Amino acid sequence: FRAVGGEPIFIKEAHGPVMVGADGTEYVDYVGSWGPMILGHAKPEVVAAIQQAAEKGSSYGAPTEAEITMAERLRDAVPSMEMSRLVSSGTEATMGALRVARGYTGRDLIVKCIGGYHGGADYLLVKGGSGLATLGEPDSAGVPAAIAGTTLVVPYNDGYALEKIFAERGNEIAAVIFEPVAGNMGCIPPDPVWLAALRTQTQNHGALLICDEVMTGFRVAWGGAQALYDIRPDLTCLGKIIGGGLPVGAYGGKREIMEKVAPLGPVYQAGTLSGNPLAVAAGLETIEQLLRPGVYEDLEHKGDQVQALLEQHAGAAGVPITVQRVGSMLTAFFRDKPVRNWDEASDTDRDAFAKWHGALLEHGVYWPCSPFEAAFVSLAHDADSLQKTGRAFKAAFAAL
């Protein structure tokens, strides 16, 4: 909440599209625990799955049949994940994918996008410098410059910058990790030319392409953004939705690459709570719910309704915004031009956003507290919650 000059709202419970603050105030929720709650909060079927799993034990320190079922479900939805490994968070998933990429290629450098977020690992906490491509600099206290220096950064949606960095350092680069739809500089869809450059440059230089779908996996489509945009990565990272609101992550990809992971190969990975039975149960039930006919059409319709409400009430108030949306994730940028990368995303009216965000809270809508975080629509958002959202948008834009 520092970005909007307020104090965090403490939550005591949540059901469907609504969260209840510690003081009893109800909010229509568009954060959804930053993505996982695609079904809404406390979905009865998911709660029941967790309860049934808990009655059998909360953690075993041994593999379970449910983990195999989860791996099969992931492979069915995301065919590029021929083999997968379950972990306990999205950060662990990206760390594991990058470690196996380095082990498989024998190279040290990785490439990420300026403004892209891939978890809290030291070598991923870097910010972009000037120019087309720069060596990473630490973006957090406690990160040694030497570690951040193993990460190269390029602007999102910039194929020329990617080509240039591979021309200069291609034989040292183990992998490029990217979000197929950026979500931590606001919702930014990929340019087709950019996607083609990612695949061409990595293939031509013997590097791996890692698709970070922690946010977009099972969110923007069944099969994630790689199904939506026909992306064919070497490795994929998942999280959020596949845990149904409990801590989980997964990474996987081509068999010949994943066979480098222990115990089959020399690339170490282990975790006490990896594949936790409660998280796997919640995730499997969530995935089953998403298999129902018409689910993604419903999410698209609800996302379109929220976008229309934003544009309607901003227009009526004379407030310039640009709404960018992919399925049920979206961002209202407080500027009158489309956004393609971090530099353009950062050129937004942050003061106006902060005032707007505060007004939304006053009118019972819980929106992401940063202008650079995507908002999420769930299947639980109904006519009543959308009507309340429309009234809040109208009042908040009028207050600017």
TIBA-626382 format. One record per residue (C-alpha): residue number from 1; chain; x, y, z. Coordinates in nm, 4 decimals, padded with zeros to 6 digits. Last residue first. Layout:
N
  num  chaine        px        py        pz
  NUM       A         X         Y         Z
...
This chain:
400
  num  chaine        px        py        pz
  400       A  -01.0256   01.2930  -00.9724
  399       A  -01.3325   01.2256  -00.7542
  398       A  -01.5539   01.1558  -01.0559
  397       A  -01.3264   00.8653  -01.1459
  396       A  -01.3766   00.7132  -00.8009
  395       A  -01.7532   00.7686  -00.7911
  394       A  -01.8177   00.6090  -01.1298
  393       A  -01.5758   00.3230  -01.0641
  392       A  -01.7474   00.2517  -00.7308
  391       A  -02.0917   00.2453  -00.8921
  390       A  -01.9650   00.0099  -01.1622
  389       A  -01.8055  -00.2194  -00.9051
  388       A  -02.1317  -00.2387  -00.7092
  387       A  -02.3063  -00.3402  -01.0313
  386       A  -02.0344  -00.5969  -01.1008
  385       A  -02.0729  -00.7443  -00.7526
  384       A  -02.4502  -00.7733  -00.7964
  383       A  -02.4280  -00.9233  -01.1456
  382       A  -02.1809  -01.1899  -01.0394
  381       A  -01.8050  -01.2142  -00.9847
  380       A  -01.7577  -01.5742  -00.8712
  379       A  -01.5891  -01.6820  -01.1951
  378       A  -01.3057  -01.4505  -01.1025
  377       A  -01.1702  -01.1235  -01.2412
  376       A  -00.8083  -01.0367  -01.1776
  375       A  -00.6237  -00.7042  -01.1608
  374       A  -00.2719  -00.6699  -01.2973
  373       A  -00.0090  -00.4936  -01.0903
  372       A   00.1824  -00.1892  -01.2143
  371       A  -00.0492   00.0855  -01.0879
  370       A   00.0034  -00.0659  -00.7417
  369       A  -00.2618  -00.1242  -00.4742
  368       A  -00.4455  -00.3906  -00.6722
  367       A  -00.8214  -00.3200  -00.6474
  366       A  -01.0487  -00.3896  -00.3475
  365       A  -01.3853  -00.2275  -00.4187
  364       A  -01.6110  -00.1122  -00.1353
  363       A  -01.6801   00.2533  -00.2067
  362       A  -01.4139   00.3919   00.0264
  361       A  -01.1716   00.1359  -00.1157
  360       A  -01.2426   00.2623  -00.4658
  359       A  -01.1805   00.6199  -00.3549
  358       A  -00.8378   00.5261  -00.2231
  357       A  -00.7508   00.3589  -00.5525
  356       A  -00.8579   00.6642  -00.7507
  355       A  -00.6386   00.8920  -00.5384
  354       A  -00.3406   00.6589  -00.5831
  353       A  -00.4055   00.6243  -00.9572
  352       A  -00.4208   01.0008  -01.0016
  351       A  -00.0894   01.0374  -00.8200
  350       A   00.0654   00.7614  -01.0290
  349       A  -00.0187   00.9258  -01.3610
  348       A   00.1497   00.6802  -01.5960
  347       A   00.4848   00.6858  -01.7722
  346       A   00.6067   00.3816  -01.5770
  345       A   00.4111   00.1556  -01.8114
  344       A   00.5788   00.3111  -02.1151
  343       A   00.9263   00.2487  -01.9776
  342       A   00.8218  -00.0986  -01.8602
  341       A   00.7037  -00.2211  -02.1994
  340       A   00.4208  -00.2173  -02.4559
  339       A   00.1652   00.0243  -02.3111
  338       A  -00.1114   00.1799  -02.5206
  337       A  -00.1622   00.5573  -02.5026
  336       A  -00.3996   00.7823  -02.3069
  335       A  -00.2396   00.7463  -01.9644
  334       A  -00.3646   00.6252  -01.6264
  333       A  -00.3173   00.2581  -01.7086
  332       A  -00.6194   00.0440  -01.6198
  331       A  -00.4885  -00.3110  -01.5976
  330       A  -00.6410  -00.6472  -01.6862
  329       A  -00.6562  -01.0183  -01.6164
  328       A  -00.9715  -01.2185  -01.6977
  327       A  -00.9035  -01.2701  -02.0669
  326       A  -00.6114  -01.0549  -02.1737
  325       A  -00.6819  -00.6928  -02.0903
  324       A  -00.5310  -00.3509  -02.1429
  323       A  -00.7339  -00.0482  -02.0357
  322       A  -00.5923   00.2884  -02.1381
  321       A  -00.6962   00.5834  -01.9249
  320       A  -00.7604   00.9550  -01.9741
  319       A  -01.0080   01.0911  -01.7170
  318       A  -01.2912   01.2956  -01.8694
  317       A  -01.5401   01.1841  -01.6039
  316       A  -01.7728   01.0192  -01.8566
  315       A  -01.4754   00.8598  -02.0289
  314       A  -01.3411   00.7165  -01.7045
  313       A  -01.6897   00.5839  -01.6269
  312       A  -01.7401   00.4055  -01.9572
  311       A  -01.3822   00.2841  -01.9980
  310       A  -01.3717   00.1230  -01.6542
  309       A  -01.7199  -00.0257  -01.6902
  308       A  -01.6334  -00.1688  -02.0325
  307       A  -01.3167  -00.3286  -01.8953
  306       A  -01.5138  -00.4865  -01.6106
  305       A  -01.7702  -00.6241  -01.8560
  304       A  -01.5002  -00.7600  -02.0873
  303       A  -01.3431  -00.9465  -01.7968
  302       A  -01.6820  -01.0964  -01.7113
  301       A  -01.7341  -01.2089  -02.0706
  300       A  -01.3843  -01.3553  -02.0996
  299       A  -01.4296  -01.5406  -01.7709
  298       A  -01.7601  -01.6836  -01.8932
  297       A  -01.6040  -01.7938  -02.2222
  296       A  -01.3285  -01.9527  -02.0160
  295       A  -01.5762  -02.1551  -01.8127
  294       A  -01.8072  -02.2508  -02.0986
  293       A  -01.7944  -02.6257  -02.0440
  292       A  -01.6461  -02.7384  -01.7093
  291       A  -01.2727  -02.8105  -01.7203
  290       A  -01.2012  -02.5139  -01.4935
  289       A  -01.3771  -02.6883  -01.2051
  288       A  -01.1526  -02.9916  -01.2496
  287       A  -00.8478  -02.7621  -01.2415
  286       A  -00.9644  -02.6157  -00.9115
  285       A  -01.0213  -02.9643  -00.7713
  284       A  -00.6695  -03.0673  -00.8713
  283       A  -00.5217  -02.7542  -00.7181
  282       A  -00.6950  -02.7923  -00.3838
  281       A  -00.5878  -03.1566  -00.3611
  280       A  -00.2317  -03.0692  -00.4643
  279       A  -00.2142  -02.7967  -00.2008
  278       A  -00.3378  -03.0316   00.0719
  277       A  -00.1095  -03.3155  -00.0394
  276       A   00.2082  -03.1033  -00.0388
  275       A   00.3853  -03.1584  -00.3705
  274       A   00.7016  -02.9998  -00.2358
  273       A   00.6716  -02.9577   00.1415
  272       A   01.0180  -03.0742   00.2467
  271       A   01.1852  -02.9551  -00.0707
  270       A   01.4341  -03.1013  -00.3161
  269       A   01.6175  -03.0020  -00.6323
  268       A   01.9724  -03.0787  -00.7422
  267       A   02.0771  -03.0914  -01.1083
  266       A   02.2905  -03.4065  -01.1562
  265       A   02.0319  -03.6282  -01.3255
  264       A   01.7663  -03.8919  -01.2639
  263       A   01.7402  -03.8120  -00.8916
  262       A   01.7765  -03.5251  -00.9548
  261       A   01.6907  -03.2993  -01.2513
  260       A   01.8785  -03.3639  -01.5786
  259       A   01.5836  -03.5759  -01.6928
  258       A   01.3933  -03.2480  -01.7173
  257       A   01.5946  -03.1430  -02.0222
  256       A   01.5592  -03.4648  -02.2232
  255       A   01.1925  -03.4834  -02.1241
  254       A   01.1058  -03.1409  -02.2585
  253       A   00.9345  -02.9197  -02.0087
  252       A   00.8497  -02.8792  -01.6458
  251       A   00.8200  -02.6453  -01.3543
  250       A   00.5644  -02.6512  -01.0789
  249       A   00.4520  -02.4327  -00.7917
  248       A   00.2398  -02.4621  -00.4807
  247       A   00.1258  -02.2726  -00.1726
  246       A  -00.2539  -02.2946  -00.1227
  245       A  -00.5132  -02.0829  -00.3045
  244       A  -00.6233  -02.3455  -00.5563
  243       A  -00.2670  -02.4680  -00.5874
  242       A  -00.2657  -02.4909  -00.9688
  241       A  -00.4067  -02.1360  -00.9767
  240       A  -00.0962  -01.9731  -00.8219
  239       A   00.1953  -02.1663  -00.9702
  238       A   00.3392  -02.2631  -01.3082
  237       A   00.6786  -02.2465  -01.4782
  236       A   00.7353  -02.3757  -01.8322
  235       A   01.0490  -02.5092  -02.0002
  234       A   01.1560  -02.5520  -02.3634
  233       A   00.8940  -02.3105  -02.4883
  232       A   00.6521  -02.3477  -02.7799
  231       A   00.4289  -02.0402  -02.7904
  230       A   00.1063  -02.0684  -02.9918
  229       A  -00.0349  -01.7383  -02.8586
  228       A  -00.3394  -01.8626  -02.6666
  227       A  -00.1939  -02.2068  -02.5997
  226       A   00.1286  -02.0527  -02.4699
  225       A  -00.0810  -01.8091  -02.2694
  224       A  -00.2254  -02.0839  -02.0551
  223       A  -00.3324  -02.4333  -02.1525
  222       A  -00.6962  -02.3585  -02.0754
  221       A  -00.6892  -01.9860  -02.1349
  220       A  -00.5942  -01.6545  -01.9716
  219       A  -00.5840  -01.7947  -01.6182
  218       A  -00.4911  -02.1648  -01.6459
  217       A  -00.1260  -02.0504  -01.6442
  216       A  -00.1124  -01.6719  -01.6793
  215       A   00.0345  -01.5814  -01.3396
  214       A   00.2876  -01.8587  -01.2840
  213       A   00.3165  -01.8838  -01.6611
  212       A   00.6881  -01.8088  -01.6787
  211       A   00.7842  -01.9408  -02.0230
  210       A   01.1476  -02.0479  -02.0273
  209       A   01.3271  -02.0492  -02.3638
  208       A   01.6536  -02.2426  -02.3550
  207       A   01.9797  -02.1326  -02.5145
  206       A   02.1583  -02.3044  -02.8045
  205       A   02.2255  -01.9835  -02.9948
  204       A   01.9927  -02.0258  -03.2929
  203       A   01.7206  -02.1812  -03.0788
  202       A   01.7249  -01.8995  -02.8244
  201       A   01.7265  -01.6296  -03.0916
  200       A   01.4476  -01.7819  -03.2989
  199       A   01.2115  -01.8571  -03.0098
  198       A   01.2403  -01.5155  -02.8485
  197       A   01.2356  -01.3376  -03.1843
  196       A   00.9065  -01.5037  -03.2799
  195       A   00.7490  -01.3937  -02.9527
  194       A   00.8703  -01.0388  -03.0058
  193       A   00.7283  -01.0298  -03.3590
  192       A   00.3937  -01.1504  -03.2230
  191       A   00.3888  -00.8599  -02.9714
  190       A   00.3106  -00.9858  -02.6234
  189       A   00.0224  -00.8594  -02.4101
  188       A   00.0910  -00.6104  -02.1300
  187       A  -00.1137  -00.6234  -01.8096
  186       A   00.0575  -00.3949  -01.5609
  185       A   00.4292  -00.3889  -01.5041
  184       A   00.3950  -00.7011  -01.2948
  183       A   00.1552  -00.8843  -01.5241
  182       A   00.3405  -00.9300  -01.8505
  181       A   00.1638  -01.1741  -02.0784
  180       A   00.4014  -01.4422  -02.2050
  179       A   00.6145  -01.3659  -01.8971
  178       A   00.9808  -01.4190  -01.9796
  177       A   01.2850  -01.6294  -01.8964
  176       A   01.5661  -01.6408  -02.1517
  175       A   01.8135  -01.9201  -02.0985
  174       A   02.1730  -02.0376  -02.0691
  173       A   02.3413  -01.7357  -02.2246
  172       A   02.7209  -01.7467  -02.2586
  171       A   02.7440  -01.8310  -02.6323
  170       A   02.4899  -01.5592  -02.7100
  169       A   02.6796  -01.2738  -02.5453
  168       A   02.7165  -01.0017  -02.8112
  167       A   02.4907  -01.1248  -03.0916
  166       A   02.2507  -01.2584  -02.8297
  165       A   02.2310  -00.9137  -02.6712
  164       A   02.1651  -00.7494  -03.0062
  163       A   01.8907  -00.9915  -03.1085
  162       A   01.7118  -00.9346  -02.7779
  161       A   01.7371  -00.5580  -02.8155
  160       A   01.5952  -00.5843  -03.1680
  159       A   01.3092  -00.8066  -03.0548
  158       A   01.1811  -00.5491  -02.8066
  157       A   00.8453  -00.6614  -02.6609
  156       A   00.9758  -00.6368  -02.3032
  155       A   01.2954  -00.4352  -02.2704
  154       A   01.6160  -00.6340  -02.2213
  153       A   01.7996  -00.7466  -01.9087
  152       A   02.1059  -00.9596  -01.8471
  151       A   02.1420  -01.1590  -01.5268
  150       A   02.4734  -01.3013  -01.4061
  149       A   02.5609  -00.9560  -01.2725
  148       A   02.2894  -00.9859  -01.0099
  147       A   02.5078  -01.2462  -00.8397
  146       A   02.8232  -01.0341  -00.8499
  145       A   02.6288  -00.7293  -00.7331
  144       A   02.5421  -00.9119  -00.4128
  143       A   02.1708  -00.8944  -00.3224
  142       A   02.1159  -00.7829   00.0369
  141       A   01.9286  -00.4651  -00.0434
  140       A   01.7048  -00.5114  -00.3420
  139       A   01.7143  -00.4083  -00.7079
  138       A   02.0693  -00.5282  -00.7658
  137       A   02.2086  -00.4260  -01.1063
  136       A   02.1641  -00.6381  -01.4149
  135       A   02.3963  -00.6072  -01.7106
  134       A   02.2443  -00.3935  -01.9783
  133       A   02.0438  -00.4261  -02.2967
  132       A   01.8986  -00.1644  -02.5291
  131       A   02.0284   00.1343  -02.3416
  130       A   01.9781   00.2421  -01.9852
  129       A   01.9661   00.0082  -01.6889
  128       A   01.7027  -00.2480  -01.6040
  127       A   01.6361  -00.3625  -01.2520
  126       A   01.7480  -00.6839  -01.0894
  125       A   01.5891  -00.9128  -00.8345
  124       A   01.6103  -01.2262  -01.0511
  123       A   01.9648  -01.3203  -00.9465
  122       A   01.8698  -01.2974  -00.5792
  121       A   01.5651  -01.5248  -00.6065
  120       A   01.2436  -01.3479  -00.5063
  119       A   01.0095  -01.4390  -00.7882
  118       A   00.9913  -01.3999  -01.1644
  117       A   00.9009  -01.0349  -01.2108
  116       A   00.9421  -00.8586  -01.5449
  115       A   00.9969  -00.4836  -01.5356
  114       A   01.3014  -00.5019  -01.7599
  113       A   01.2843  -00.8436  -01.9198
  112       A   01.4974  -01.1419  -01.8273
  111       A   01.8120  -01.2968  -01.9731
  110       A   02.0234  -01.5615  -01.8011
  109       A   02.3989  -01.6064  -01.7897
  108       A   02.5787  -01.9109  -01.6499
  107       A   02.6251  -02.1722  -01.9225
  106       A   02.6649  -02.5513  -01.9069
  105       A   02.3538  -02.5865  -02.1230
  104       A   02.1674  -02.8512  -01.9218
  103       A   02.2925  -02.7389  -01.5822
  102       A   02.2172  -02.3744  -01.6527
  101       A   01.8710  -02.4592  -01.7797
  100       A   01.8208  -02.6949  -01.4834
   99       A   01.9005  -02.4107  -01.2455
   98       A   01.6785  -02.1676  -01.4338
   97       A   01.3812  -02.4020  -01.4170
   96       A   01.4349  -02.4734  -01.0489
   95       A   01.4610  -02.1061  -00.9575
   94       A   01.1510  -02.0296  -01.1652
   93       A   00.9518  -02.3002  -00.9885
   92       A   01.0886  -02.2120  -00.6458
   91       A   00.9699  -01.8543  -00.6958
   90       A   00.6285  -01.9782  -00.8069
   89       A   00.5941  -02.1622  -00.4795
   88       A   00.5990  -02.5019  -00.3082
   87       A   00.7526  -02.7359  -00.5659
   86       A   00.6161  -02.9930  -00.8101
   85       A   00.8439  -03.1266  -01.0838
   84       A   00.7282  -03.1811  -01.4399
   83       A   00.7861  -03.4033  -01.7411
   82       A   00.6419  -03.3597  -02.0902
   81       A   00.5446  -03.0025  -02.0029
   80       A   00.5221  -02.8775  -02.3651
   79       A   00.1766  -03.0372  -02.3826
   78       A   00.0282  -02.7796  -02.1411
   77       A  -00.3280  -02.8850  -02.0552
   76       A  -00.2752  -03.2605  -02.0773
   75       A   00.0769  -03.2325  -01.9348
   74       A  -00.0498  -03.0340  -01.6371
   73       A  -00.3251  -03.2857  -01.5713
   72       A  -00.0763  -03.5726  -01.5901
   71       A   00.1596  -03.4020  -01.3453
   70       A  -00.1347  -03.3441  -01.1097
   69       A  -00.2363  -03.7095  -01.1287
   68       A   00.1196  -03.8119  -01.0489
   67       A   00.1195  -03.5776  -00.7503
   66       A  -00.2124  -03.7274  -00.6381
   65       A  -00.0511  -04.0718  -00.6336
   64       A   00.1722  -03.9536  -00.3521
   63       A   00.5451  -03.9071  -00.3020
   62       A   00.7020  -03.9072   00.0449
   61       A   00.7692  -03.6446   00.3108
   60       A   00.4167  -03.7146   00.4295
   59       A   00.2376  -03.3846   00.4858
   58       A  -00.1131  -03.2875   00.6021
   57       A  -00.2590  -03.6270   00.6813
   56       A  -00.5626  -03.8289   00.5697
   55       A  -00.8201  -03.5944   00.7258
   54       A  -00.6346  -03.3060   00.5637
   53       A  -00.7082  -03.4446   00.2155
   52       A  -01.0825  -03.4576   00.2811
   51       A  -01.0789  -03.1054   00.4244
   50       A  -00.8821  -02.9686   00.1300
   49       A  -01.1183  -03.1287  -00.1221
   48       A  -01.4198  -02.9964   00.0692
   47       A  -01.2821  -02.6420   00.0640
   46       A  -01.2222  -02.6749  -00.3103
   45       A  -01.5789  -02.7918  -00.3724
   44       A  -01.7200  -02.5155  -00.1523
   43       A  -01.5291  -02.2344  -00.3284
   42       A  -01.3836  -02.0428  -00.0350
   41       A  -01.2893  -01.7373  -00.2415
   40       A  -01.3608  -01.7038  -00.6118
   39       A  -01.3048  -01.9635  -00.8831
   38       A  -01.0004  -01.7810  -01.0230
   37       A  -00.8588  -01.7376  -00.6731
   36       A  -00.4924  -01.7887  -00.7632
   35       A  -00.4205  -01.4464  -00.9127
   34       A  -00.2726  -01.1952  -00.6721
   33       A  -00.4713  -01.3308  -00.3743
   32       A  -00.7794  -01.2618  -00.5870
   31       A  -00.6824  -00.8999  -00.6417
   30       A  -01.0134  -00.7837  -00.7887
   29       A  -01.2145  -00.8278  -00.4678
   28       A  -01.5533  -00.6695  -00.4076
   27       A  -01.4987  -00.5353  -00.0572
   26       A  -01.6977  -00.5788   00.2634
   25       A  -01.6219  -00.3771   00.5763
   24       A  -01.6388  -00.5848   00.8956
   23       A  -01.3585  -00.4059   01.0816
   22       A  -01.1111  -00.6883   01.0117
   21       A  -01.1966  -00.6560   00.6442
   20       A  -01.4318  -00.8880   00.4597
   19       A  -01.3439  -01.0088   00.1113
   18       A  -01.6089  -01.0592  -00.1574
   17       A  -01.6048  -01.2321  -00.4977
   16       A  -01.7025  -01.5743  -00.3552
   15       A  -01.6302  -01.5811   00.0176
   14       A  -01.3558  -01.4077   00.2129
   13       A  -01.2519  -01.3845   00.5767
   12       A  -01.0614  -01.1749   00.8321
   11       A  -00.8780  -00.9339   00.6015
   10       A  -00.6421  -00.6578   00.7142
    9       A  -00.6447  -00.3610   00.4763
    8       A  -00.2947  -00.2251   00.4296
    7       A  -00.2415   00.1426   00.5160
    6       A  -00.2439   00.4147   00.2535
    5       A  -00.0119   00.6211   00.0403
    4       A  -00.0943   00.4546  -00.2900
    3       A   00.2466   00.3027  -00.3623
    2       A   00.3028   00.2296   00.0077
    1       A   00.0000   00.0000   00.0000
